[in-house]
Amino acid sequence: EDACAVVKHLAERGLIDERQAFIRGGSAGGYTTLCALAFHDVFRAGASLYGVSDPVALARATHKFEGDYLDWLIGDP
């Protein structure tokens, strides 16, 4: 939702053409990209570079030592 809000904010100020907005991200940014494309009609296109596509599977496969970082990075799945 934050990425979508940025597009609307910039478009309202005439800084971008919101009809041409593109989103790209890697890792957690790739997850943001996938969510933005799947659940919002803001971006014309996007690219998820090695993005998280299944946060539940990632959480299950992540060592407990890194679990808190994962929660911080993409939230609690």
C-alpha positions in Angstrom: 0.0 0.0 0.0 2.9 2.4 0.6 4.2 2.0 -2.9 0.8 2.7 -4.3 0.4 5.8 -2.1 3.7 7.1 -3.5 2.5 6.8 -7.0 -0.7 8.7 -6.2 1.2 11.3 -4.3 3.7 12.0 -7.1 0.9 12.0 -9.7 -1.1 14.5 -7.8 1.9 16.8 -7.9 2.3 16.3 -11.6 5.7 14.7 -11.2 4.8 11.4 -12.9 2.2 10.0 -15.3 0.5 7.5 -13.1 -0.7 5.6 -16.2 2.9 4.7 -16.8 3.9 3.6 -13.3 6.2 0.6 -13.1 7.3 -1.2 -9.9 10.4 -3.4 -9.4 11.9 -4.9 -6.3 14.1 -7.7 -5.1 13.7 -10.0 -2.1 11.2 -8.3 0.2 10.9 -5.6 -2.4 9.9 -8.4 -4.8 7.2 -9.4 -2.4 6.0 -5.8 -2.3 6.0 -5.8 -6.1 4.0 -9.0 -6.3 1.4 -7.8 -3.7 1.1 -4.4 -5.4 0.4 -6.0 -8.8 -1.9 -8.6 -7.4 -4.0 -6.5 -5.1 -4.0 -3.0 -6.5 -4.7 -1.5 -9.9 -1.9 1.2 -9.7 1.0 -0.1 -11.7 1.1 -0.7 -15.4 3.8 -3.4 -15.0 6.3 -4.7 -12.6 9.3 -7.0 -12.1 9.9 -9.1 -9.0 13.6 -10.0 -8.8 14.1 -13.1 -6.6 11.1 -12.0 -4.6 9.3 -13.8 -1.8 6.3 -15.5 -3.4 5.2 -17.7 -0.5 5.9 -16.1 2.9 4.5 -19.0 4.8 6.8 -21.5 3.1 9.7 -19.1 3.6 8.9 -18.8 7.3 8.8 -22.6 7.7 12.2 -22.9 6.0 13.9 -20.1 7.9 16.1 -21.0 10.8 14.7 -19.7 14.1 17.8 -17.5 14.5 16.7 -15.5 11.4 12.9 -15.6 12.2 12.8 -12.2 13.9 14.5 -10.6 10.9 11.9 -12.2 8.6 9.1 -10.9 10.7 10.6 -7.4 10.5 11.3 -7.7 6.8 7.9 -8.8 5.5 5.7 -9.1 8.5 4.2 -12.1 10.3 2.8 -14.5 7.6 
